Amino acid sequence: MSVATRSPLMLSLARYFAVSARPDQAARFVTSLFELVVSLALAGGTVRYLRRAVTTAAA
């Protein structure tokens, strides 16, 4: 499996199309989508925090 197919975005898309074929998997898809959004928000917040810490330390 290549790196591109293991990315969170590609996995979410794959789950979306799997849910289209199997509606019983909808709860799992919603959970994985929520996890993706939360992880992106945490990553963005961490980057902002680190940038502030670095610029404060440099000043």
C-alpha positions, -999 to 999 in steps of 0.1 A, spaced: 0 0 0 14 34 -10 16 63 13 -10 82 -6 -36 55 -1 -29 55 37 -35 92 41 -64 102 63 -81 120 34 -79 90 12 -91 67 39 -121 90 46 -130 90 9 -127 52 7 -150 49 38 -175 73 22 -178 52 -9 -180 20 12 -209 36 31 -226 44 -1 -225 7 -9 -233 -4 27 -254 20 47 -249 -1 79 -213 13 80 -226 49 83 -218 52 121 -182 41 115 -178 66 87 -192 95 109 -169 85 137 -138 84 114 -148 117 99 -151 132 134 -117 118 143 -102 133 112 -116 168 119 -104 167 155 -69 156 146 -67 184 120 -78 209 145 -53 197 171 -25 198 145 -34 233 135 -36 244 171 -3 228 179 14 245 150 0 279 161 11 274 196 47 264 185 49 294 162 40 317 190 64 301 214 92 304 189 85 340 180 82 349 217 115 332 225 133 348 196 120 383 206 
